[in-house]
Amino acid sequence: MSADQHDAQLAAYRSSIDNIDAALVHLLAERFKITKAVGRYKKDAALAPADPGREALQLARLRALAEESGLDPAFTEKFLKFVVAEVINHHQRIAEGEQL
Amino acid sequence: MSADQHDAQLAAYRSSIDNIDAALVHLLAERFKITKAVGRYKKDAALAPADPGREALQLARLRALAEESGLDPAFTEKFLKFVVAEVINHHQRIAEGEQL
């Protein structure tokens, strides 16, 4: 395969990656909108920002979905922890009275 | 608001979060399918697993998309780095001859 064909193929792959990334950003934006609403609810109800029982259920479910879809379950676990750490940070800031 | 109403509201939020997470897992699975194909291309073309120029362009674009959609641009940068670290790990393993 020539260098030009490689460039065209690489550009096609990258165009698909860019489309998926745009979708991921918008889904994450929507997810944090909901978790911020959860943070405000938890503040009103004096609930703790983190919920280990809920996180264990989410993790088991996402690992199963990952296996079905061909995503590495270990990566999925790291991903969920990465997102939940941000959520807990938001919930703590909301609990302290910050407007998020 | 009563505890039961809180529980119903929290359950509704969590149902939406679970739906979004299923979509995120499937999009990430698709993204890694493409980046693994990129890894095989890079191996064939003897290209480096990482491409800092490409990553800088992705970052600028995703930060702009994040601002439009209300996602924290700093989180978006951490997210992209988190995903790209996994991609580079895959590319290195592919370059070493592993079947991914």
N, CA and C atoms of all chains as a GROMACS GRO file, in nm:
protein
  600
    1MET      N    1   0.085  -0.120   0.000
    1MET     CA    2   0.000   0.000   0.000
    1MET      C    3   0.089   0.126   0.000
    2SER      N    4   0.056   0.223  -0.085
    2SER     CA    5   0.141   0.343  -0.096
    2SER      C    6   0.119   0.434   0.025
    3ALA      N    7   0.212   0.530   0.041
    3ALA     CA    8   0.201   0.624   0.154
    3ALA      C    9   0.070   0.704   0.144
    4ASP      N   10   0.032   0.742   0.018
    4ASP     CA   11  -0.092   0.819   0.001
    4ASP      C   12  -0.215   0.738   0.041
    5GLN      N   13  -0.214   0.609   0.001
    5GLN     CA   14  -0.328   0.524   0.040
    5GLN      C   15  -0.334   0.509   0.192
    6HIS      N   16  -0.215   0.494   0.254
    6HIS     CA   17  -0.210   0.488   0.400
    6HIS      C   18  -0.269   0.614   0.460
    7ASP      N   19  -0.230   0.731   0.405
    7ASP     CA   20  -0.280   0.857   0.459
    7ASP      C   21  -0.431   0.865   0.448
    8ALA      N   22  -0.485   0.821   0.332
    8ALA     CA   23  -0.630   0.825   0.313
    8ALA      C   24  -0.699   0.731   0.412
    9GLN      N   25  -0.641   0.613   0.431
    9GLN     CA   26  -0.701   0.518   0.525
    9GLN      C   27  -0.695   0.572   0.668
   10LEU      N   28  -0.579   0.627   0.702
   10LEU     CA   29  -0.563   0.683   0.838
   10LEU      C   30  -0.661   0.799   0.858
   11ALA      N   31  -0.676   0.884   0.755
   11ALA     CA   32  -0.769   0.997   0.766
   11ALA      C   33  -0.913   0.948   0.785
   12ALA      N   34  -0.948   0.837   0.718
   12ALA     CA   35  -1.083   0.782   0.732
   12ALA      C   36  -1.104   0.730   0.874
   13TYR      N   37  -1.005   0.658   0.926
   13TYR     CA   38  -1.015   0.611   1.065
   13TYR      C   39  -1.031   0.730   1.160
   14ARG      N   40  -0.948   0.832   1.138
   14ARG     CA   41  -0.951   0.945   1.231
   14ARG      C   42  -1.081   1.022   1.224
   15SER      N   43  -1.141   1.028   1.107
   15SER     CA   44  -1.271   1.092   1.094
   15SER      C   45  -1.377   1.018   1.178
   16SER      N   46  -1.371   0.884   1.175
   16SER     CA   47  -1.465   0.806   1.258
   16SER      C   48  -1.437   0.827   1.406
   17ILE      N   49  -1.310   0.829   1.443
   17ILE     CA   50  -1.274   0.852   1.585
   17ILE      C   51  -1.326   0.989   1.629
   18ASP      N   52  -1.309   1.090   1.543
   18ASP     CA   53  -1.355   1.226   1.579
   18ASP      C   54  -1.507   1.229   1.598
   19ASN      N   55  -1.580   1.157   1.512
   19ASN     CA   56  -1.726   1.152   1.528
   19ASN      C   57  -1.763   1.086   1.661
   20ILE      N   58  -1.697   0.976   1.692
   20ILE     CA   59  -1.726   0.905   1.818
   20ILE      C   60  -1.691   0.994   1.936
   21ASP      N   61  -1.579   1.065   1.927
   21ASP     CA   62  -1.539   1.153   2.039
   21ASP      C   63  -1.640   1.265   2.061
   22ALA      N   64  -1.694   1.318   1.954
   22ALA     CA   65  -1.797   1.422   1.969
   22ALA      C   66  -1.918   1.365   2.042
   23ALA      N   67  -1.956   1.241   2.006
   23ALA     CA   68  -2.068   1.176   2.074
   23ALA      C   69  -2.035   1.151   2.221
   24LEU      N   70  -1.913   1.107   2.248
   24LEU     CA   71  -1.872   1.082   2.388
   24LEU      C   72  -1.878   1.210   2.470
   25VAL      N   73  -1.827   1.320   2.414
   25VAL     CA   74  -1.829   1.448   2.488
   25VAL      C   75  -1.973   1.488   2.520
   26HIS      N   76  -2.063   1.474   2.422
   26HIS     CA   77  -2.201   1.515   2.447
   26HIS      C   78  -2.270   1.423   2.548
   27LEU      N   79  -2.240   1.293   2.541
   27LEU     CA   80  -2.299   1.201   2.640
   27LEU      C   81  -2.244   1.228   2.779
   28LEU      N   82  -2.114   1.255   2.788
   28LEU     CA   83  -2.057   1.287   2.919
   28LEU      C   84  -2.116   1.417   2.974
   29ALA      N   85  -2.136   1.515   2.886
   29ALA     CA   86  -2.198   1.642   2.930
   29ALA      C   87  -2.337   1.613   2.989
   30GLU      N   88  -2.413   1.528   2.920
   30GLU     CA   89  -2.548   1.494   2.968
   30GLU      C   90  -2.541   1.416   3.098
   31ARG      N   91  -2.444   1.323   3.106
   31ARG     CA   92  -2.429   1.242   3.229
   31ARG      C   93  -2.399   1.333   3.349
   32PHE      N   94  -2.310   1.431   3.330
   32PHE     CA   95  -2.277   1.518   3.444
   32PHE      C   96  -2.392   1.613   3.478
   33LYS      N   97  -2.473   1.650   3.377
   33LYS     CA   98  -2.594   1.728   3.409
   33LYS      C   99  -2.681   1.651   3.508
   34ILE      N  100  -2.697   1.520   3.481
   34ILE     CA  101  -2.783   1.438   3.568
   34ILE      C  102  -2.717   1.418   3.705
   35THR      N  103  -2.586   1.388   3.705
   35THR     CA  104  -2.523   1.362   3.835
   35THR      C  105  -2.515   1.490   3.920
   36LYS      N  106  -2.509   1.607   3.854
   36LYS     CA  107  -2.514   1.731   3.933
   36LYS      C  108  -2.653   1.747   3.997
   37ALA      N  109  -2.758   1.709   3.923
   37ALA     CA  110  -2.892   1.711   3.981
   37ALA      C  111  -2.899   1.613   4.098
   38VAL      N  112  -2.834   1.496   4.082
   38VAL     CA  113  -2.828   1.398   4.192
   38VAL      C  114  -2.756   1.461   4.313
   39GLY      N  115  -2.649   1.535   4.285
   39GLY     CA  116  -2.574   1.599   4.393
   39GLY      C  117  -2.661   1.697   4.471
   40ARG      N  118  -2.744   1.774   4.398
   40ARG     CA  119  -2.833   1.868   4.466
   40ARG      C  120  -2.938   1.793   4.550
   41TYR      N  121  -2.988   1.681   4.494
   41TYR     CA  122  -3.083   1.598   4.570
   41TYR      C  123  -3.020   1.542   4.695
   42LYS      N  124  -2.896   1.493   4.679
   42LYS     CA  125  -2.828   1.434   4.795
   42LYS      C  126  -2.804   1.540   4.902
   43LYS      N  127  -2.773   1.663   4.857
   43LYS     CA  128  -2.754   1.771   4.955
   43LYS      C  129  -2.884   1.796   5.031
   44ASP      N  130  -2.996   1.807   4.957
   44ASP     CA  131  -3.126   1.832   5.022
   44ASP      C  132  -3.162   1.720   5.119
   45ALA      N  133  -3.130   1.597   5.080
   45ALA     CA  134  -3.169   1.481   5.162
   45ALA      C  135  -3.060   1.444   5.262
   46ALA      N  136  -2.952   1.524   5.266
   46ALA     CA  137  -2.838   1.496   5.356
   46ALA      C  138  -2.782   1.355   5.337
   47LEU      N  139  -2.777   1.314   5.211
   47LEU     CA  140  -2.716   1.184   5.178
   47LEU      C  141  -2.567   1.204   5.149
   48ALA      N  142  -2.487   1.100   5.169
   48ALA     CA  143  -2.343   1.106   5.144
   48ALA      C  144  -2.316   1.122   4.994
   49PRO      N  145  -2.211   1.198   4.957
   49PRO     CA  146  -2.179   1.214   4.814
   49PRO      C  147  -2.152   1.080   4.744
   50ALA      N  148  -2.083   0.988   4.810
   50ALA     CA  149  -2.051   0.858   4.748
   50ALA      C  150  -2.149   0.752   4.797
   51ASP      N  151  -2.168   0.648   4.716
   51ASP     CA  152  -2.261   0.539   4.750
   51ASP      C  153  -2.197   0.408   4.702
   52PRO      N  154  -2.116   0.344   4.788
   52PRO     CA  155  -2.039   0.226   4.745
   52PRO      C  156  -2.128   0.112   4.693
   53GLY      N  157  -2.248   0.096   4.750
   53GLY     CA  158  -2.337  -0.012   4.705
   53GLY      C  159  -2.381   0.010   4.560
   54ARG      N  160  -2.422   0.134   4.532
   54ARG     CA  161  -2.461   0.171   4.395
   54ARG      C  162  -2.342   0.153   4.299
   55GLU      N  163  -2.224   0.194   4.341
   55GLU     CA  164  -2.107   0.182   4.253
   55GLU      C  165  -2.074   0.036   4.221
   56ALA      N  166  -2.092  -0.053   4.320
   56ALA     CA  167  -2.065  -0.196   4.296
   56ALA      C  168  -2.164  -0.252   4.193
   57LEU      N  169  -2.291  -0.210   4.202
   57LEU     CA  170  -2.392  -0.254   4.104
   57LEU      C  171  -2.359  -0.202   3.965
   58GLN      N  172  -2.321  -0.074   3.957
   58GLN     CA  173  -2.287  -0.014   3.827
   58GLN      C  174  -2.169  -0.088   3.765
   59LEU      N  175  -2.071  -0.117   3.848
   59LEU     CA  176  -1.951  -0.182   3.799
   59LEU      C  177  -1.982  -0.320   3.742
   60ALA      N  178  -2.061  -0.399   3.815
   60ALA     CA  179  -2.095  -0.534   3.768
   60ALA      C  180  -2.171  -0.526   3.635
   61ARG      N  181  -2.264  -0.430   3.626
   61ARG     CA  182  -2.343  -0.416   3.505
   61ARG      C  183  -2.256  -0.372   3.387
   62LEU      N  184  -2.168  -0.276   3.412
   62LEU     CA  185  -2.086  -0.225   3.301
   62LEU      C  186  -1.982  -0.328   3.256
   63ARG      N  187  -1.930  -0.407   3.349
   63ARG     CA  188  -1.837  -0.514   3.309
   63ARG      C  189  -1.908  -0.614   3.217
   64ALA      N  190  -2.034  -0.646   3.250
   64ALA     CA  191  -2.111  -0.739   3.165
   64ALA      C  192  -2.136  -0.678   3.027
   65LEU      N  193  -2.174  -0.550   3.024
   65LEU     CA  194  -2.196  -0.481   2.896
   65LEU      C  195  -2.066  -0.474   2.815
   66ALA      N  196  -1.954  -0.454   2.885
   66ALA     CA  197  -1.824  -0.446   2.818
   66ALA      C  198  -1.793  -0.580   2.752
   67GLU      N  199  -1.816  -0.688   2.825
   67GLU     CA  200  -1.786  -0.819   2.766
   67GLU      C  201  -1.870  -0.845   2.642
   68GLU      N  202  -1.996  -0.807   2.647
   68GLU     CA  203  -2.084  -0.823   2.529
   68GLU      C  204  -2.034  -0.743   2.409
   69SER      N  205  -1.985  -0.622   2.437
   69SER     CA  206  -1.953  -0.531   2.327
   69SER      C  207  -1.807  -0.538   2.284
   70GLY      N  208  -1.727  -0.620   2.355
   70GLY     CA  209  -1.588  -0.636   2.314
   70GLY      C  210  -1.494  -0.533   2.376
   71LEU      N  211  -1.543  -0.459   2.476
   71LEU     CA  212  -1.456  -0.364   2.547
   71LEU      C  213  -1.388  -0.439   2.662
   72ASP      N  214  -1.261  -0.406   2.688
   72ASP     CA  215  -1.187  -0.470   2.797
   72ASP      C  216  -1.255  -0.437   2.931
   73PRO      N  217  -1.304  -0.539   3.005
   73PRO     CA  218  -1.372  -0.511   3.133
   73PRO      C  219  -1.282  -0.438   3.233
   74ALA      N  220  -1.152  -0.464   3.229
   74ALA     CA  221  -1.061  -0.394   3.322
   74ALA      C  222  -1.055  -0.245   3.287
   75PHE      N  223  -1.054  -0.213   3.157
   75PHE     CA  224  -1.057  -0.072   3.117
   75PHE      C  225  -1.189  -0.008   3.161
   76THR      N  226  -1.298  -0.082   3.145
   76THR     CA  227  -1.430  -0.032   3.182
   76THR      C  228  -1.435   0.005   3.330
   77GLU      N  229  -1.373  -0.079   3.411
   77GLU     CA  230  -1.368  -0.051   3.555
   77GLU      C  231  -1.288   0.077   3.582
   78LYS      N  232  -1.174   0.090   3.514
   78LYS     CA  233  -1.093   0.213   3.531
   78LYS      C  234  -1.173   0.335   3.485
   79PHE      N  235  -1.247   0.319   3.374
   79PHE     CA  236  -1.327   0.429   3.319
   79PHE      C  237  -1.434   0.472   3.418
   80LEU      N  238  -1.508   0.373   3.474
   80LEU     CA  239  -1.614   0.408   3.569
   80LEU      C  240  -1.555   0.479   3.691
   81LYS      N  241  -1.443   0.429   3.741
   81LYS     CA  242  -1.381   0.493   3.858
   81LYS      C  243  -1.337   0.636   3.826
   82PHE      N  244  -1.287   0.654   3.704
   82PHE     CA  245  -1.244   0.787   3.658
   82PHE      C  246  -1.362   0.885   3.657
   83VAL      N  247  -1.476   0.839   3.603
   83VAL     CA  248  -1.594   0.925   3.594
   83VAL      C  249  -1.654   0.947   3.733
   84VAL      N  250  -1.662   0.841   3.813
   84VAL     CA  251  -1.724   0.852   3.946
   84VAL      C  252  -1.642   0.944   4.036
   85ALA      N  253  -1.509   0.944   4.020
   85ALA     CA  254  -1.424   1.034   4.100
   85ALA      C  255  -1.463   1.179   4.072
   86GLU      N  256  -1.490   1.210   3.944
   86GLU     CA  257  -1.531   1.346   3.908
   86GLU      C  258  -1.670   1.376   3.967
   87VAL      N  259  -1.759   1.277   3.962
   87VAL     CA  260  -1.894   1.296   4.016
   87VAL      C  261  -1.888   1.324   4.167
   88ILE      N  262  -1.806   1.246   4.239
   88ILE     CA  263  -1.796   1.265   4.384
   88ILE      C  264  -1.738   1.402   4.416
   89ASN      N  265  -1.642   1.445   4.336
   89ASN     CA  266  -1.586   1.580   4.350
   89ASN      C  267  -1.697   1.685   4.334
   90HIS      N  268  -1.781   1.667   4.231
   90HIS     CA  269  -1.895   1.760   4.212
   90HIS      C  270  -1.989   1.757   4.334
   91HIS      N  271  -2.021   1.634   4.379
   91HIS     CA  272  -2.117   1.621   4.490
   91HIS      C  273  -2.063   1.688   4.616
   92GLN      N  274  -1.933   1.673   4.639
   92GLN     CA  275  -1.874   1.737   4.757
   92GLN      C  276  -1.881   1.888   4.745
   93ARG      N  277  -1.853   1.941   4.623
   93ARG     CA  278  -1.858   2.086   4.605
   93ARG      C  279  -2.001   2.138   4.620
   94ILE      N  280  -2.098   2.060   4.570
   94ILE     CA  281  -2.240   2.098   4.586
   94ILE      C  282  -2.278   2.095   4.734
   95ALA      N  283  -2.232   1.991   4.805
   95ALA     CA  284  -2.263   1.978   4.949
   95ALA      C  285  -2.207   2.097   5.027
   96GLU      N  286  -2.096   2.152   4.977
   96GLU     CA  287  -2.034   2.268   5.044
   96GLU      C  288  -2.099   2.400   5.000
   97GLY      N  289  -2.202   2.392   4.915
   97GLY     CA  290  -2.277   2.511   4.879
   97GLY      C  291  -2.239   2.574   4.747
   98GLU      N  292  -2.145   2.511   4.674
   98GLU     CA  293  -2.106   2.567   4.544
   98GLU      C  294  -2.220   2.543   4.443
   99GLN      N  295  -2.238   2.640   4.352
   99GLN     CA  296  -2.339   2.626   4.246
   99GLN      C  297  -2.274   2.558   4.126
  100LEU      N  298  -2.313   2.434   4.097
  100LEU     CA  299  -2.256   2.364   3.980
  100LEU      C  300  -2.366   2.335   3.878
  101MET      N  301  -4.016   1.723   5.054
  101MET     CA  302  -4.028   1.599   4.976
  101MET      C  303  -4.004   1.478   5.067
  102SER      N  304  -4.089   1.374   5.055
  102SER     CA  305  -4.075   1.258   5.143
  102SER      C  306  -3.958   1.170   5.099
  103ALA      N  307  -3.919   1.078   5.188
  103ALA     CA  308  -3.809   0.985   5.155
  103ALA      C  309  -3.846   0.900   5.033
  104ASP      N  310  -3.974   0.858   5.026
  104ASP     CA  311  -4.016   0.776   4.911
  104ASP      C  312  -4.008   0.852   4.780
  105GLN      N  313  -4.048   0.980   4.784
  105GLN     CA  314  -4.039   1.062   4.662
  105GLN      C  315  -3.893   1.081   4.622
  106HIS      N  316  -3.808   1.101   4.725
  106HIS     CA  317  -3.664   1.112   4.697
  106HIS      C  318  -3.615   0.985   4.630
  107ASP      N  319  -3.656   0.869   4.686
  107ASP     CA  320  -3.609   0.743   4.628
  107ASP      C  321  -3.654   0.729   4.484
  108ALA      N  322  -3.779   0.768   4.455
  108ALA     CA  323  -3.831   0.758   4.318
  108ALA      C  324  -3.753   0.852   4.226
  109GLN      N  325  -3.725   0.972   4.275
  109GLN     CA  326  -3.650   1.068   4.193
  109GLN      C  327  -3.507   1.018   4.170
  110LEU      N  328  -3.445   0.967   4.275
  110LEU     CA  329  -3.308   0.916   4.264
  110LEU      C  330  -3.305   0.797   4.167
  111ALA      N  331  -3.407   0.710   4.177
  111ALA     CA  332  -3.413   0.594   4.086
  111ALA      C  333  -3.427   0.639   3.941
  112ALA      N  334  -3.504   0.746   3.918
  112ALA     CA  335  -3.522   0.798   3.781
  112ALA      C  336  -3.390   0.853   3.728
  113TYR      N  337  -3.319   0.929   3.812
  113TYR     CA  338  -3.188   0.980   3.771
  113TYR      C  339  -3.094   0.863   3.738
  114ARG      N  340  -3.095   0.764   3.826
  114ARG     CA  341  -3.001   0.653   3.807
  114ARG      C  342  -3.033   0.572   3.683
  115SER      N  343  -3.160   0.560   3.650
  115SER     CA  344  -3.200   0.491   3.528
  115SER      C  345  -3.144   0.563   3.404
  116SER      N  346  -3.150   0.698   3.407
  116SER     CA  347  -3.093   0.775   3.295
  116SER      C  348  -2.941   0.759   3.290
  117ILE      N  349  -2.877   0.762   3.406
  117ILE     CA  350  -2.731   0.745   3.411
  117ILE      C  351  -2.694   0.607   3.355
  118ASP      N  352  -2.771   0.504   3.393
  118ASP     CA  353  -2.741   0.368   3.343
  118ASP      C  354  -2.756   0.361   3.191
  119ASN      N  355  -2.857   0.427   3.137
  119ASN     CA  356  -2.874   0.428   2.991
  119ASN      C  357  -2.756   0.496   2.923
  120ILE      N  358  -2.716   0.609   2.978
  120ILE     CA  359  -2.602   0.682   2.919
  120ILE      C  360  -2.475   0.598   2.930
  121ASP      N  361  -2.457   0.531   3.044
  121ASP     CA  362  -2.337   0.448   3.060
  121ASP      C  363  -2.333   0.333   2.960
  122ALA      N  364  -2.449   0.274   2.932
  122ALA     CA  365  -2.451   0.167   2.831
  122ALA      C  366  -2.408   0.223   2.696
  123ALA      N  367  -2.457   0.343   2.663
  123ALA     CA  368  -2.417   0.406   2.536
  123ALA      C  369  -2.267   0.437   2.536
  124LEU      N  370  -2.215   0.486   2.648
  124LEU     CA  371  -2.072   0.517   2.658
  124LEU      C  372  -1.988   0.391   2.637
  125VAL      N  373  -2.028   0.281   2.701
  125VAL     CA  374  -1.952   0.155   2.687
  125VAL      C  375  -1.951   0.111   2.540
  126HIS      N  376  -2.066   0.120   2.474
  126HIS     CA  377  -2.071   0.075   2.335
  126HIS      C  378  -1.991   0.168   2.243
  127LEU      N  379  -1.996   0.298   2.270
  127LEU     CA  380  -1.916   0.390   2.188
  127LEU      C  381  -1.767   0.369   2.212
  128LEU      N  382  -1.728   0.346   2.337
  128LEU     CA  383  -1.586   0.320   2.365
  128LEU      C  384  -1.542   0.190   2.298
  129ALA      N  385  -1.630   0.088   2.300
  129ALA     CA  386  -1.595  -0.039   2.233
  129ALA      C  387  -1.569  -0.013   2.085
  130GLU      N  388  -1.655   0.068   2.024
  130GLU     CA  389  -1.640   0.098   1.881
  130GLU      C  390  -1.513   0.181   1.858
  131ARG      N  391  -1.487   0.276   1.946
  131ARG     CA  392  -1.367   0.361   1.932
  131ARG      C  393  -1.240   0.274   1.938
  132PHE      N  394  -1.236   0.179   2.030
  132PHE     CA  395  -1.115   0.095   2.041
  132PHE      C  396  -1.104  -0.002   1.923
  133LYS      N  397  -1.218  -0.045   1.866
  133LYS     CA  398  -1.210  -0.126   1.744
  133LYS      C  399  -1.136  -0.048   1.635
  134ILE      N  400  -1.170   0.080   1.623
  134ILE     CA  401  -1.107   0.162   1.518
  134ILE      C  402  -0.961   0.189   1.552
  135THR      N  403  -0.933   0.223   1.678
  135THR     CA  404  -0.793   0.254   1.711
  135THR      C  405  -0.704   0.130   1.704
  136LYS      N  406  -0.763   0.011   1.727
  136LYS     CA  407  -0.683  -0.111   1.708
  136LYS      C  408  -0.650  -0.130   1.559
  137ALA      N  409  -0.745  -0.099   1.472
  137ALA     CA  410  -0.717  -0.104   1.328
  137ALA      C  411  -0.609  -0.002   1.293
  138VAL      N  412  -0.615   0.116   1.356
  138VAL     CA  413  -0.510   0.217   1.335
  138VAL      C  414  -0.376   0.161   1.382
  139GLY      N  415  -0.375   0.090   1.494
  139GLY     CA  416  -0.252   0.031   1.546
  139GLY      C  417  -0.190  -0.067   1.446
  140ARG      N  418  -0.277  -0.148   1.383
  140ARG     CA  419  -0.226  -0.244   1.283
  140ARG      C  420  -0.171  -0.169   1.161
  141TYR      N  421  -0.238  -0.062   1.122
  141TYR     CA  422  -0.189   0.021   1.009
  141TYR      C  423  -0.054   0.082   1.042
  142LYS      N  424  -0.046   0.135   1.164
  142LYS     CA  425   0.080   0.198   1.204
  142LYS      C  426   0.193   0.096   1.206
  143LYS      N  427   0.161  -0.025   1.250
  143LYS     CA  428   0.263  -0.130   1.251
  143LYS      C  429   0.310  -0.158   1.108
  144ASP      N  430   0.214  -0.176   1.015
  144ASP     CA  431   0.248  -0.203   0.874
  144ASP      C  432   0.333  -0.090   0.815
  145ALA      N  433   0.299   0.034   0.850
  145ALA     CA  434   0.366   0.150   0.792
  145ALA      C  435   0.486   0.195   0.875
  146ALA      N  436   0.515   0.119   0.983
  146ALA     CA  437   0.627   0.152   1.072
  146ALA      C  438   0.616   0.295   1.126
  147LEU      N  439   0.492   0.333   1.161
  147LEU     CA  440   0.468   0.463   1.224
  147LEU      C  441   0.474   0.448   1.376
  148ALA      N  442   0.508   0.556   1.447
  148ALA     CA  443   0.515   0.553   1.594
  148ALA      C  444   0.375   0.533   1.653
  149PRO      N  445   0.364   0.461   1.766
  149PRO     CA  446   0.233   0.441   1.829
  149PRO      C  447   0.165   0.573   1.868
  150ALA      N  448   0.243   0.671   1.915
  150ALA     CA  449   0.184   0.799   1.957
  150ALA      C  450   0.207   0.903   1.848
  151ASP      N  451   0.119   1.004   1.844
  151ASP     CA  452   0.129   1.111   1.743
  151ASP      C  453   0.091   1.242   1.812
  152PRO      N  454   0.190   1.311   1.872
  152PRO     CA  455   0.160   1.430   1.953
  152PRO      C  456   0.087   1.539   1.874
  153GLY      N  457   0.116   1.555   1.744
  153GLY     CA  458   0.048   1.657   1.664
  153GLY      C  459  -0.100   1.629   1.653
  154ARG      N  460  -0.133   1.505   1.624
  154ARG     CA  461  -0.273   1.462   1.618
  154ARG      C  462  -0.342   1.482   1.753
  155GLU      N  463  -0.274   1.446   1.861
  155GLU     CA  464  -0.336   1.459   1.993
  155GLU      C  465  -0.364   1.605   2.029
  156ALA      N  466  -0.275   1.695   1.987
  156ALA     CA  467  -0.297   1.837   2.015
  156ALA      C  468  -0.421   1.887   1.940
  157LEU      N  469  -0.438   1.842   1.814
  157LEU     CA  470  -0.557   1.880   1.737
  157LEU      C  471  -0.685   1.826   1.801
  158GLN      N  472  -0.679   1.697   1.844
  158GLN     CA  473  -0.797   1.636   1.908
  158GLN      C  474  -0.834   1.712   2.034
  159LEU      N  475  -0.732   1.747   2.110
  159LEU     CA  476  -0.757   1.815   2.237
  159LEU      C  477  -0.824   1.950   2.214
  160ALA      N  478  -0.773   2.028   2.119
  160ALA     CA  479  -0.830   2.161   2.092
  160ALA      C  480  -0.976   2.146   2.048
  161ARG      N  481  -1.002   2.047   1.962
  161ARG     CA  482  -1.137   2.027   1.911
  161ARG      C  483  -1.232   1.983   2.024
  162LEU      N  484  -1.185   1.890   2.107
  162LEU     CA  485  -1.273   1.839   2.213
  162LEU      C  486  -1.297   1.944   2.321
  163ARG      N  487  -1.198   2.028   2.348
  163ARG     CA  488  -1.220   2.136   2.445
  163ARG      C  489  -1.329   2.231   2.393
  164ALA      N  490  -1.326   2.260   2.262
  164ALA     CA  491  -1.428   2.349   2.204
  164ALA      C  492  -1.566   2.283   2.211
  165LEU      N  493  -1.573   2.153   2.178
  165LEU     CA  494  -1.701   2.080   2.188
  165LEU      C  495  -1.751   2.076   2.332
  166ALA      N  496  -1.657   2.060   2.426
  166ALA     CA  497  -1.694   2.056   2.567
  166ALA      C  498  -1.757   2.188   2.609
  167GLU      N  499  -1.694   2.298   2.567
  167GLU     CA  500  -1.748   2.429   2.605
  167GLU      C  501  -1.889   2.449   2.550
  168GLU      N  502  -1.910   2.406   2.425
  168GLU     CA  503  -2.046   2.415   2.365
  168GLU      C  504  -2.149   2.334   2.443
  169SER      N  505  -2.107   2.215   2.489
  169SER     CA  506  -2.204   2.122   2.547
  169SER      C  507  -2.213   2.132   2.699
  170GLY      N  508  -2.131   2.220   2.758
  170GLY     CA  509  -2.140   2.239   2.903
  170GLY      C  510  -2.055   2.142   2.983
  171LEU      N  511  -1.964   2.069   2.917
  171LEU     CA  512  -1.873   1.979   2.989
  171LEU      C  513  -1.749   2.059   3.030
  172ASP      N  514  -1.696   2.032   3.148
  172ASP     CA  515  -1.575   2.101   3.194
  172ASP      C  516  -1.458   2.070   3.100
  173PRO      N  517  -1.402   2.173   3.033
  173PRO     CA  518  -1.291   2.146   2.939
  173PRO      C  519  -1.171   2.078   3.006
  174ALA      N  520  -1.146   2.109   3.134
  174ALA     CA  521  -1.034   2.045   3.203
  174ALA      C  522  -1.061   1.895   3.220
  175PHE      N  523  -1.186   1.860   3.250
  175PHE     CA  524  -1.222   1.717   3.259
  175PHE      C  525  -1.206   1.651   3.123
  176THR      N  526  -1.248   1.721   3.018
  176THR     CA  527  -1.238   1.667   2.883
  176THR      C  528  -1.094   1.634   2.847
  177GLU      N  529  -1.003   1.722   2.888
  177GLU     CA  530  -0.861   1.699   2.862
  177GLU      C  531  -0.813   1.574   2.938
  178LYS      N  532  -0.853   1.561   3.064
  178LYS     CA  533  -0.815   1.442   3.142
  178LYS      C  534  -0.873   1.317   3.076
  179PHE      N  535  -0.999   1.327   3.029
  179PHE     CA  536  -1.066   1.213   2.966
  179PHE      C  537  -0.992   1.170   2.840
  180LEU      N  538  -0.958   1.268   2.755
  180LEU     CA  539  -0.887   1.233   2.630
  180LEU      C  540  -0.752   1.167   2.664
  181LYS      N  541  -0.681   1.222   2.760
  181LYS     CA  542  -0.551   1.163   2.798
  181LYS      C  543  -0.568   1.021   2.852
  182PHE      N  544  -0.673   1.000   2.927
  182PHE     CA  545  -0.704   0.868   2.983
  182PHE      C  546  -0.729   0.766   2.870
  183VAL      N  547  -0.807   0.806   2.771
  183VAL     CA  548  -0.839   0.716   2.660
  183VAL      C  549  -0.716   0.695   2.571
  184VAL      N  550  -0.645   0.804   2.542
  184VAL     CA  551  -0.528   0.794   2.454
  184VAL      C  552  -0.418   0.708   2.517
  185ALA      N  553  -0.404   0.713   2.650
  185ALA     CA  554  -0.305   0.627   2.717
  185ALA      C  555  -0.336   0.480   2.689
  186GLU      N  556  -0.464   0.445   2.692
  186GLU     CA  557  -0.504   0.306   2.663
  186GLU      C  558  -0.476   0.273   2.516
  187VAL      N  559  -0.504   0.368   2.427
  187VAL     CA  560  -0.480   0.347   2.284
  187VAL      C  561  -0.330   0.324   2.258
  188ILE      N  562  -0.246   0.405   2.319
  188ILE     CA  563  -0.101   0.391   2.297
  188ILE      C  564  -0.053   0.257   2.351
  189ASN      N  565  -0.108   0.216   2.465
  189ASN     CA  566  -0.077   0.083   2.519
  189ASN      C  567  -0.113  -0.026   2.417
  190HIS      N  568  -0.233  -0.015   2.356
  190HIS     CA  569  -0.272  -0.112   2.252
  190HIS      C  570  -0.175  -0.108   2.134
  191HIS      N  571  -0.142   0.014   2.089
  191HIS     CA  572  -0.056   0.027   1.971
  191HIS      C  573   0.082  -0.035   1.997
  192GLN      N  574   0.131  -0.014   2.119
  192GLN     CA  575   0.262  -0.072   2.152
  192GLN      C  576   0.254  -0.223   2.151
  193ARG      N  577   0.146  -0.279   2.206
  193ARG     CA  578   0.132  -0.425   2.209
  193ARG      C  579   0.117  -0.480   2.067
  194ILE      N  580   0.044  -0.408   1.981
  194ILE     CA  581   0.029  -0.450   1.842
  194ILE      C  582   0.165  -0.443   1.771
  195ALA      N  583   0.242  -0.335   1.797
  195ALA     CA  584   0.373  -0.320   1.735
  195ALA      C  585   0.466  -0.435   1.776
  196GLU      N  586   0.444  -0.487   1.898
  196GLU     CA  587   0.527  -0.599   1.945
  196GLU      C  588   0.475  -0.734   1.894
  197GLY      N  589   0.370  -0.732   1.813
  197GLY     CA  590   0.322  -0.855   1.750
  197GLY      C  591   0.204  -0.921   1.818
  198GLU      N  592   0.149  -0.855   1.925
  198GLU     CA  593   0.034  -0.914   1.992
  198GLU      C  594  -0.090  -0.898   1.902
  199GLN      N  595  -0.180  -0.996   1.906
  199GLN     CA  596  -0.305  -0.989   1.831
  199GLN      C  597  -0.410  -0.922   1.920
  200LEU      N  598  -0.452  -0.801   1.885
  200LEU     CA  599  -0.556  -0.733   1.965
  200LEU      C  600  -0.680  -0.714   1.879
   0.00000   0.00000   0.00000
